[in-house]
């Protein structure tokens, strides 16, 4: 007979022959319910540590914002030229890449593209120069006659509606305003060639600056992109590269789509007015194509000009025909040209476009109106891809939607099985790992 060996340090040894003491019954432990998350959050303490590094970072952010404000308020013209160069660079980047596959250096490819553009534009204006100058001269000479004839029509209309005093007053007011407009328009038409010649030097200088900056942008951006992406943590680098690619695609697509849209609308307008036998069809078609660069508002402006010209030079019936023509052109643009050309590059709400155009026109005039859409497109991409995720992350609403739901379900199943195995090992010690066996 051997003595009972205690299994724990607190258990006393029992000699041979002595009855074994019965162990007291185990009292079940009362499970402690975990505190609700709301209670834990209520007791949580929020501490904000202000370190010298955070102070320097905040000062740097404020300094950068001040520099941006100064640039925007005092160098809008220079910033507009830089932005135009960036837009043109992103527009011709695919063409430059294609030419580089034929072992043509990047700078030479850029110069070849601009040379081809200038040749095409020069040939276009050379073919249209004589009829365009003739139509401009005829319009300048005949404009006073058109105004006088229109005033006669208004006088006849006034006599027709003379029985109604309110209509008569409205016709008189329109007649006086038209006469004042004619007196202001004639000197403007005469001064158009002088104004064009005066602005040629500035236009040529700005063109040379834009071409030079476009050339340097295409050469610099290839090295600048890896540097900018490398500034971010490895987890965010793919997102930054994707945002830069979207910005490039949006800007380049806007330029190419706008040029195609201007060409299509200008051609349709000129041909339609020529078929309707409206005077100055070529001039009105060119005007419609140029004003098409103003989104949403451009077609209304060019259509109004064409209707007024048809009303003054021909008759009200011809003006109605022009209205019908522009309705057809707008239908083609909205259902064919816009979806095929612009919708793939720039997705902007019409209200945002009009707001951007108004703000751009207030800041930079015509240049601001032209650059309003690409600026709005850039801001929209940054807001969707950068600002909105940052706000969701800061507010604790960010969820990782990139992981499928099945993966999360599998993880929960694995955790449940692991907990079950642990519980079984606790209930049946013989199945546990023999790490605490007595030697």
Residue pairs with C-beta under 8 A, 6 or more apart in sequence:
1 16
1 17
2 16
3 13
3 14
3 15
3 16
4 13
4 14
4 20
5 13
6 12
6 13
14 20
14 21
71 79
72 79
76 363
76 364
77 364
80 364
80 367
80 368
80 371
81 206
81 209
81 210
81 213
82 213
83 371
83 374
83 375
84 210
84 371
85 209
85 210
85 213
85 214
85 217
86 214
86 217
86 251
87 251
87 252
87 254
87 255
87 371
87 374
88 210
88 214
88 255
89 214
89 217
89 218
89 221
90 248
90 251
90 252
90 255
91 251
91 252
91 255
91 256
92 110
92 113
92 214
92 218
92 252
93 218
93 248
93 252
94 252
95 109
95 113
96 106
96 109
96 110
96 113
96 218
99 109
99 112
99 113
100 106
100 109
104 112
106 218
106 219
107 215
107 219
110 214
110 215
110 218
111 215
114 211
128 282
128 286
131 282
132 282
132 283
132 286
135 279
135 280
135 282
135 283
136 192
136 283
138 280
139 189
139 280
139 283
140 186
140 189
140 190
142 313
143 182
143 185
143 186
143 189
144 182
144 186
146 312
146 313
147 178
147 179
147 182
147 312
149 312
150 178
150 311
150 312
151 175
151 178
151 179
154 171
154 174
154 175
154 178
155 175
157 171
158 168
158 171
158 172
158 175
161 167
161 168
161 171
162 168
225 241
225 244
228 240
228 244
229 237
229 240
229 241
229 244
230 237
232 240
239 385
242 385
243 381
243 382
243 385
243 386
246 381
246 385
247 378
247 381
249 345
250 345
250 346
250 374
250 377
250 378
250 381
251 374
251 377
251 378
252 345
253 342
253 344
253 345
253 346
254 342
254 345
254 346
254 373
254 374
254 377
256 345
257 341
257 342
257 344
257 345
257 346
258 292
258 293
258 342
260 337
260 341
261 292
261 333
261 337
261 338
261 341
261 342
262 289
262 290
262 292
262 293
263 289
264 333
264 337
265 288
265 289
265 292
265 299
265 329
265 333
265 337
266 285
266 286
266 288
266 289
266 290
266 292
267 285
267 289
268 329
268 332
269 284
269 285
269 288
269 289
269 302
269 306
269 325
269 326
269 329
270 281
270 282
270 284
270 285
270 286
270 288
271 285
272 325
272 328
272 329
273 281
273 284
273 285
273 306
273 322
273 325
274 281
274 282
274 285
276 310
276 318
276 321
276 322
276 325
278 284
278 306
278 309
278 310
278 313
278 314
278 318
278 322
279 309
279 313
279 314
280 309
280 313
284 302
284 305
284 306
284 309
287 302
287 305
288 299
288 302
288 303
288 306
291 298
291 299
291 301
291 302
292 298
292 299
292 302
293 370
294 301
294 357
294 369
294 370
295 353
295 357
295 372
295 373
296 350
296 353
296 354
296 357
297 354
297 357
299 326
299 329
299 330
299 333
303 322
303 323
303 326
303 330
306 322
306 326
307 319
307 322
307 323
307 326
308 319
310 318
310 319
310 321
310 322
311 318
311 319
346 373
346 374
346 377
347 380
348 356
348 373
348 376
348 377
348 380
352 376
352 380
353 372
353 373
353 376
356 372
356 373
356 375
356 376
357 369
357 372
357 373
359 368
359 372
360 367
360 368
360 369
360 370
360 371
360 372
360 375
361 368
361 369
361 372
362 368
364 371
389 398
392 398
424 431
425 431
425 432
426 432
